[in-house]
Amino acid sequence: MNPPSDDLAAAAAERLRQVRLRIEQAARAAGRDASQVRLLAVSKTFDADAVSAMAACGQAEFAENYVQEGVGKIAALRPRWPSLCWHFIGPLQSNKTREVARHFDWVHSVDRLSVAQRLSAQRPVECDGKLLPPLQLCLQVNISGESSKSGVPVPQARQLAHDIARLPGLRLRGLMCIPAPAQGLAAQREPFARLRELQQDLVESGLALDTLSMGMSADLEAAVLEGATIVRVGSALFGARAARAQPRP
Ligand SMILES: *Cc1c(COP(=O)(O)O)cnc(C)c1O
């Protein structure tokens, strides 16, 4: 890996500053403390040098959508940045769970019990002689009810959450959603508010959840106003992604 070029470093620092400012302003408007909102840098399609430049600015949490690409970057970056936290946020097929359970710290995109059971069975207890914490999980909810989208339908979320919460090697932290794109703050807030209400229901049913993973480059303000504790931001931090064929997840 090359040291970050001055241009890459300066662009990374400026984008990060602007995104943090957006989070701070939205948090202030919501009467929340910006420190309650974790920023995930979604580095899919960007190379290890781009991640390294962002890490050099102090960004410590990164998210990937594709298993192979993510595992490659984690391995390339570990020598220089051993303590970055890696989140898997993409569609997860059963034949890829082993790699995810080994290499990632979080998974946001679990929407089936069978996948959670595999992650539970495959999460190593230790790595390089050190105990590995449980894999931190969010349940992805199909909050807009789009038939083509991944995520558990809202009516089935409670049962699934309770089933997953019992599995060893995992810690269910909360809910994640990717709503249908909407224009305007009010329309953007509506699905996020529903996810927050669902989370509240689950907490009242006895689950100890503390995470709402919601909001991306185009709608992070709406998400922060509705209580997001993690926002997942890609293009606002790294620039526009080149169009590419949809790879196999
Ligand atoms: C790509 C992606 C993001 C980031 O999207 P941007 O619009 O680039 O901020 C967030 N969450 C998920 C699940 C993604 O796939």
The ligand as a Gaussian input file, in Angstrom:
#p B3LYP/6-31G(d) Opt

LIG

0 1
 C      -23.785000       1.844000      -0.066000
 C      -24.493000       1.751000       1.228000
 C      -24.509000       2.832000       2.124000
 C      -23.886000       4.181000       1.821000
 O      -24.588000       4.828000       0.816000
 P      -24.239000       6.338000       0.372000
 O      -25.472000       6.793000      -0.273000
 O      -23.080000       6.243000      -0.539000
 O      -23.913000       7.086000       1.615000
 C      -25.146000       2.645000       3.344000
 N      -25.740000       1.476000       3.670000
 C      -25.751000       0.428000       2.830000
 C      -26.411000      -0.831000       3.249000
 C      -25.137000       0.535000       1.580000
 O      -25.182000      -0.517000       0.749000

